[in-house]
Amino acid sequence: MSDKVNGLMGAFVALAYCFMGGYLILNPLSNIAQMIFADANWVIALGVLVFAYGSFRGYRAYQKLKSEAKDDDDKESYQYYDESKK
């Protein structure tokens, strides 16, 4: 249960990073972006990096959730060592 919550939280954080990166790419002249870098080209570059990092985190969260589902199936299939289902 705890691993599933961690995986879902990781997916949410990945979406937040992607949203933040997309915002910086689409609005390089916004006040928030200008507080980070004065030049719009640097803001766009940072936005691309943040979006790429969010995509990487999303991929890792997907892998974690996928492996948890597989582990849950294995636990149900091999519940007893002598392979007898009670």
DSSP file (Angstrom, degrees, kcal/mol; ACC not computed):
  #  RESIDUE AA STRUCTURE BP1 BP2  ACC     N-H-->O    O-->H-N    N-H-->O    O-->H-N    TCO  KAPPA ALPHA  PHI   PSI    X-CA   Y-CA   Z-CA
    1    1 A M     >        0   0    0      0, 0.0     4,-1.9     0, 0.0     5,-0.2   0.000 360.0 360.0 360.0 -45.3    0.0    0.0    0.0
    2    2 A S  H  >  +     0   0    0      1,-0.2     4,-2.3     2,-0.2     5,-0.2   0.876 360.0  52.9 -65.2 -37.9    2.7    2.4    1.0
    3    3 A D  H  > S+     0   0    0      1,-0.2     4,-2.3     2,-0.2    -1,-0.2   0.870 107.5  51.8 -65.8 -35.7    4.7    1.7   -2.3
    4    4 A K  H  > S+     0   0    0      2,-0.2     4,-2.4     1,-0.2    -1,-0.2   0.902 109.4  49.1 -67.4 -40.1    1.6    2.5   -4.3
    5    5 A V  H  X S+     0   0    0     -4,-1.9     4,-2.4     2,-0.2    -2,-0.2   0.910 111.1  50.4 -64.0 -42.0    1.1    5.8   -2.6
    6    6 A N  H  X S+     0   0    0     -4,-2.3     4,-2.2     2,-0.2    -2,-0.2   0.898 110.7  49.5 -62.9 -40.1    4.8    6.6   -3.2
    7    7 A G  H  X S+     0   0    0     -4,-2.3     4,-1.9     2,-0.2    -2,-0.2   0.908 111.9  47.3 -64.9 -42.4    4.4    5.8   -6.8
    8    8 A L  H  X S+     0   0    0     -4,-2.4     4,-2.2     2,-0.2    -2,-0.2   0.881 111.6  50.8 -67.4 -37.2    1.3    7.9   -7.2
    9    9 A M  H  X S+     0   0    0     -4,-2.4     4,-2.5     2,-0.2    -2,-0.2   0.896 108.9  52.1 -66.1 -39.2    3.0   10.8   -5.4
   10   10 A G  H  X S+     0   0    0     -4,-2.2     4,-2.1     1,-0.2    -2,-0.2   0.888 108.9  50.2 -62.3 -39.0    6.0   10.5   -7.7
   11   11 A A  H  X S+     0   0    0     -4,-1.9     4,-2.1     2,-0.2    -2,-0.2   0.898 110.3  50.0 -65.9 -40.0    3.6   10.6  -10.7
   12   12 A F  H  X S+     0   0    0     -4,-2.2     4,-2.0     2,-0.2    -2,-0.2   0.916 111.2  48.0 -64.3 -43.2    2.0   13.8   -9.3
   13   13 A V  H  X S+     0   0    0     -4,-2.5     4,-2.4     1,-0.2    -1,-0.2   0.880 109.2  54.2 -65.4 -37.5    5.4   15.5   -8.7
   14   14 A A  H  X S+     0   0    0     -4,-2.1     4,-2.4     1,-0.2    -1,-0.2   0.907 108.1  49.3 -62.7 -41.5    6.4   14.5  -12.3
   15   15 A L  H  X S+     0   0    0     -4,-2.1     4,-2.5     2,-0.2    -1,-0.2   0.881 109.2  53.0 -64.0 -37.1    3.3   16.2  -13.7
   16   16 A A  H  X S+     0   0    0     -4,-2.0     4,-2.5     2,-0.2    -2,-0.2   0.914 109.5  48.0 -64.9 -42.2    4.1   19.3  -11.6
   17   17 A Y  H  X S+     0   0    0     -4,-2.4     4,-2.8     2,-0.2     5,-0.2   0.921 112.2  49.3 -63.1 -43.5    7.6   19.4  -13.0
   18   18 A C  H  X S+     0   0    0     -4,-2.4     4,-2.6     1,-0.2    -2,-0.2   0.911 112.0  48.7 -62.7 -41.6    6.3   19.0  -16.6
   19   19 A F  H  X S+     0   0    0     -4,-2.5     4,-2.4     2,-0.2    -1,-0.2   0.920 112.5  48.1 -63.0 -44.0    3.7   21.8  -16.0
   20   20 A M  H  X S+     0   0    0     -4,-2.5     4,-2.1     2,-0.2    -2,-0.2   0.909 113.1  47.7 -65.2 -42.1    6.4   24.1  -14.5
   21   21 A G  H  X S+     0   0    0     -4,-2.8     4,-2.1     2,-0.2    -2,-0.2   0.913 112.2  49.4 -64.3 -42.7    8.7   23.4  -17.5
   22   22 A G  H  X S+     0   0    0     -4,-2.6     4,-2.6    -5,-0.2     5,-0.2   0.880 109.3  52.7 -63.7 -38.0    5.9   24.0  -20.0
   23   23 A Y  H  X S+     0   0    0     -4,-2.4     4,-2.3     1,-0.2    -1,-0.2   0.919 110.0  47.9 -63.6 -42.9    5.0   27.2  -18.3
   24   24 A L  H  < S+     0   0    0     -4,-2.1    -2,-0.2     1,-0.2    -1,-0.2   0.869 113.6  48.0 -66.5 -35.3    8.6   28.5  -18.5
   25   25 A I  H  < S+     0   0    0     -4,-2.1    -2,-0.2     1,-0.2    -1,-0.2   0.925 117.9  39.4 -69.6 -44.1    8.8   27.5  -22.2
   26   26 A L  H  < S+     0   0    0     -4,-2.6    -2,-0.2     1,-0.2    -1,-0.2   0.762 126.1  34.4 -80.1 -25.1    5.5   29.1  -23.2
   27   27 A N    ><  +     0   0    0     -4,-2.3     3,-1.5    -5,-0.2     6,-0.3  -0.522  63.2 153.3-127.6  65.0    5.9   32.3  -21.0
   28   28 A P  T 3  S+     0   0    0      0, 0.0    -1,-0.1     0, 0.0    15,-0.1   0.685  75.7  53.0 -70.7 -14.5    9.5   33.2  -20.9
   29   29 A L  T 3  S+     0   0    0     -3,-0.1    -5,-0.1     4,-0.1    11,-0.0   0.252  81.5 120.1-103.3  12.8    8.8   36.9  -20.3
   30   30 A S  S <> S-     0   0    0     -3,-1.5     4,-2.3    -6,-0.1     5,-0.2  -0.302  77.1-110.6 -72.4 163.2    6.5   36.3  -17.3
   31   31 A N  H  > S+     0   0    0      1,-0.2     4,-1.2     2,-0.2    -1,-0.1   0.870 117.8  52.5 -63.1 -37.8    7.4   37.9  -13.9
   32   32 A I  H  > S+     0   0    0      1,-0.2     4,-0.7     2,-0.2     3,-0.4   0.927 111.7  45.9 -65.0 -44.0    8.1   34.6  -12.4
   33   33 A A  H >> S+     0   0    0     -6,-0.3     4,-2.1     1,-0.2     3,-0.7   0.871 108.7  55.8 -67.2 -36.5   10.5   33.6  -15.2
   34   34 A Q  H 3< S+     0   0    0     -4,-2.3    -1,-0.2     1,-0.2    -2,-0.2   0.741  99.3  61.2 -70.4 -21.8   12.2   37.0  -15.1
   35   35 A M  H 3< S+     0   0    0     -4,-1.2    -1,-0.2    -3,-0.4    -2,-0.2   0.799 110.3  41.7 -70.2 -27.6   13.0   36.6  -11.4
   36   36 A I  H << S-     0   0    0     -3,-0.7     2,-0.3    -4,-0.7    -2,-0.2   0.955 133.6  -0.6 -83.3 -57.0   15.1   33.5  -12.3
   37   37 A F     <  -     0   0    0     -4,-2.1    -1,-0.3     1,-0.1     6,-0.1  -0.983  54.6-147.0-134.5 144.6   16.9   34.8  -15.5
   38   38 A A  S    S+     0   0    0     -2,-0.3     2,-0.4    -3,-0.1    -1,-0.1   0.818  82.7  74.7 -79.9 -31.0   16.6   38.1  -17.2
   39   39 A D  S  > S-     0   0    0      1,-0.1     4,-1.4    -5,-0.0     3,-0.3  -0.691  73.9-144.3 -89.1 133.3   17.2   36.7  -20.7
   40   40 A A  H  > S+     0   0    0     -2,-0.4     4,-2.3     1,-0.2     5,-0.2   0.814  97.9  61.0 -65.5 -31.2   14.3   34.8  -22.3
   41   41 A N  H  > S+     0   0    0      1,-0.2     4,-2.1     2,-0.2    -1,-0.2   0.894 104.7  48.1 -64.8 -38.7   16.6   32.3  -24.0
   42   42 A W  H  > S+     0   0    0     -3,-0.3     4,-2.5     2,-0.2    -1,-0.2   0.862 109.8  52.9 -68.2 -35.3   17.9   31.1  -20.6
   43   43 A V  H  X S+     0   0    0     -4,-1.4     4,-2.4     2,-0.2    -2,-0.2   0.910 109.4  48.5 -66.0 -41.5   14.4   30.8  -19.3
   44   44 A I  H  X S+     0   0    0     -4,-2.3     4,-2.3     2,-0.2    -2,-0.2   0.911 111.1  50.7 -64.2 -42.2   13.4   28.6  -22.3
   45   45 A A  H  X S+     0   0    0     -4,-2.1     4,-2.1     1,-0.2    -2,-0.2   0.915 111.5  47.6 -62.3 -42.8   16.5   26.5  -21.8
   46   46 A L  H  X S+     0   0    0     -4,-2.5     4,-2.7     1,-0.2    -1,-0.2   0.901 110.0  53.6 -64.1 -39.7   15.7   26.0  -18.1
   47   47 A G  H  X S+     0   0    0     -4,-2.4     4,-2.4     1,-0.2    -2,-0.2   0.889 107.8  50.0 -61.6 -40.0   12.1   25.2  -19.0
   48   48 A V  H  X S+     0   0    0     -4,-2.3     4,-2.5     2,-0.2    -1,-0.2   0.919 112.2  47.9 -64.3 -43.3   13.3   22.5  -21.4
   49   49 A L  H  X S+     0   0    0     -4,-2.1     4,-2.4     2,-0.2    -2,-0.2   0.914 112.9  47.5 -64.5 -42.6   15.5   21.0  -18.7
   50   50 A V  H  X S+     0   0    0     -4,-2.7     4,-2.3     2,-0.2    -2,-0.2   0.900 112.9  49.0 -66.5 -40.0   12.7   21.1  -16.1
   51   51 A F  H  X S+     0   0    0     -4,-2.4     4,-2.2    -5,-0.2    -2,-0.2   0.908 111.5  49.3 -65.0 -41.4   10.3   19.5  -18.5
   52   52 A A  H  X S+     0   0    0     -4,-2.5     4,-2.3     2,-0.2    -2,-0.2   0.903 111.0  49.9 -64.3 -40.6   12.8   16.8  -19.4
   53   53 A Y  H  X S+     0   0    0     -4,-2.4     4,-2.5     1,-0.2    -2,-0.2   0.900 110.2  50.4 -64.5 -40.1   13.4   16.1  -15.7
   54   54 A G  H  X S+     0   0    0     -4,-2.3     4,-2.3     2,-0.2    -2,-0.2   0.886 109.5  50.9 -64.1 -38.7    9.7   15.8  -15.1
   55   55 A S  H  X S+     0   0    0     -4,-2.2     4,-2.2     2,-0.2    -2,-0.2   0.906 110.3  49.7 -64.2 -41.4    9.4   13.4  -18.0
   56   56 A F  H  X S+     0   0    0     -4,-2.3     4,-2.3     2,-0.2    -2,-0.2   0.921 111.3  48.3 -63.0 -44.3   12.2   11.3  -16.6
   57   57 A R  H  X S+     0   0    0     -4,-2.5     4,-2.3     1,-0.2    -1,-0.2   0.879 110.4  52.5 -64.1 -37.3   10.5   11.3  -13.2
   58   58 A G  H  X S+     0   0    0     -4,-2.3     4,-2.3     2,-0.2    -1,-0.2   0.900 108.8  49.6 -63.8 -41.0    7.2   10.3  -14.8
   59   59 A Y  H  X S+     0   0    0     -4,-2.2     4,-2.4     2,-0.2    -2,-0.2   0.910 111.6  48.7 -63.7 -42.8    8.8    7.4  -16.6
   60   60 A R  H  X S+     0   0    0     -4,-2.3     4,-2.3     2,-0.2    -2,-0.2   0.888 111.0  50.1 -65.0 -39.0   10.4    6.2  -13.3
   61   61 A A  H  X S+     0   0    0     -4,-2.3     4,-2.6     2,-0.2     5,-0.2   0.898 109.9  51.3 -65.8 -39.4    7.1    6.5  -11.5
   62   62 A Y  H  X S+     0   0    0     -4,-2.3     4,-2.4     2,-0.2    -2,-0.2   0.922 110.3  48.9 -62.4 -44.1    5.4    4.5  -14.3
   63   63 A Q  H  X S+     0   0    0     -4,-2.4     4,-2.5     2,-0.2    -2,-0.2   0.912 111.8  49.5 -61.6 -41.8    8.1    1.8  -14.0
   64   64 A K  H  X S+     0   0    0     -4,-2.3     4,-2.0     2,-0.2    -2,-0.2   0.923 112.7  45.7 -65.4 -44.3    7.6    1.7  -10.2
   65   65 A L  H  X S+     0   0    0     -4,-2.6     4,-1.8     1,-0.2    -1,-0.2   0.883 113.4  50.9 -65.8 -37.2    3.8    1.4  -10.4
   66   66 A K  H  X S+     0   0    0     -4,-2.4     4,-1.7    -5,-0.2    -2,-0.2   0.903 110.9  47.2 -66.9 -41.8    4.1   -1.3  -13.1
   67   67 A S  H  X S+     0   0    0     -4,-2.5     4,-2.5     1,-0.2    -1,-0.2   0.844 109.3  54.8 -70.5 -32.1    6.6   -3.4  -11.1
   68   68 A E  H  X S+     0   0    0     -4,-2.0     4,-2.3     2,-0.2    -1,-0.2   0.895 106.9  50.5 -65.8 -39.3    4.4   -3.1   -8.0
   69   69 A A  H  X S+     0   0    0     -4,-1.8     4,-1.7     2,-0.2    -2,-0.2   0.895 111.8  48.0 -65.0 -38.8    1.4   -4.5  -10.0
   70   70 A K  H  X S+     0   0    0     -4,-1.7     4,-2.2     2,-0.2    -2,-0.2   0.902 110.7  51.0 -67.9 -40.7    3.6   -7.4  -11.1
   71   71 A D  H  X S+     0   0    0     -4,-2.5     4,-2.2     1,-0.2    -2,-0.2   0.884 108.0  52.7 -63.6 -38.1    4.8   -8.0   -7.6
   72   72 A D  H  X S+     0   0    0     -4,-2.3     4,-1.6     1,-0.2    -1,-0.2   0.891 109.0  49.7 -64.5 -38.6    1.2   -8.0   -6.3
   73   73 A D  H  X S+     0   0    0     -4,-1.7     4,-1.9     1,-0.2    -2,-0.2   0.897 110.5  50.3 -66.0 -39.4    0.3  -10.6   -9.0
   74   74 A D  H  X S+     0   0    0     -4,-2.2     4,-2.3     1,-0.2    -2,-0.2   0.883 107.3  54.0 -66.3 -37.7    3.3  -12.8   -8.0
   75   75 A K  H  < S+     0   0    0     -4,-2.2    -1,-0.2     1,-0.2    -2,-0.2   0.881 111.0  45.6 -64.5 -37.6    2.4  -12.6   -4.3
   76   76 A E  H >< S+     0   0    0     -4,-1.6     3,-0.6     1,-0.2    -1,-0.2   0.853 113.7  49.3 -73.4 -34.2   -1.1  -13.9   -5.1
   77   77 A S  H 3< S+     0   0    0     -4,-1.9     2,-0.4     1,-0.2     3,-0.2   0.877 119.6  34.8 -73.6 -37.7    0.1  -16.7   -7.4
   78   78 A Y  T 3< S+     0   0    0     -4,-2.3    -1,-0.2     1,-0.2    -2,-0.1  -0.522  70.2 139.1-118.3  63.0    2.8  -18.0   -5.0
   79   79 A Q    <   +     0   0    0     -3,-0.6     2,-0.3    -2,-0.4    -1,-0.2   0.851  68.0  41.7 -75.9 -34.8    1.2  -17.6   -1.6
   80   80 A Y  S >  S-     0   0    0     -3,-0.2     3,-1.1     1,-0.1    -1,-0.1  -0.890  73.1-137.2-118.2 146.1    2.3  -21.0   -0.2
   81   81 A Y  T 3  S+     0   0    0     -2,-0.3    -1,-0.1     1,-0.3    -2,-0.0   0.821 105.8  53.0 -71.1 -31.2    5.7  -22.6   -0.6
   82   82 A D  T 3  S-     0   0    0      2,-0.2    -1,-0.3     1,-0.0     3,-0.1   0.318 111.2-121.7 -87.4  10.9    4.3  -26.1   -1.3
   83   83 A E    <   +     0   0    0     -3,-1.1     2,-0.5     1,-0.2    -2,-0.1   0.690  67.0 136.8  59.6  23.2    2.1  -24.6   -4.1
   84   84 A S        -     0   0    0     -6,-0.0     2,-0.5     2,-0.0    -1,-0.2  -0.873  48.2-141.4 -99.9 132.5   -1.1  -25.7   -2.4
   85   85 A K              0   0    0     -2,-0.5    -7,-0.0     1,-0.1     0, 0.0  -0.795 360.0 360.0 -92.3 126.7   -3.9  -23.2   -2.4
   86   86 A K              0   0    0     -2,-0.5    -1,-0.1     0, 0.0    -2,-0.0   0.394 360.0 360.0-110.3 360.0   -6.0  -23.2    0.8
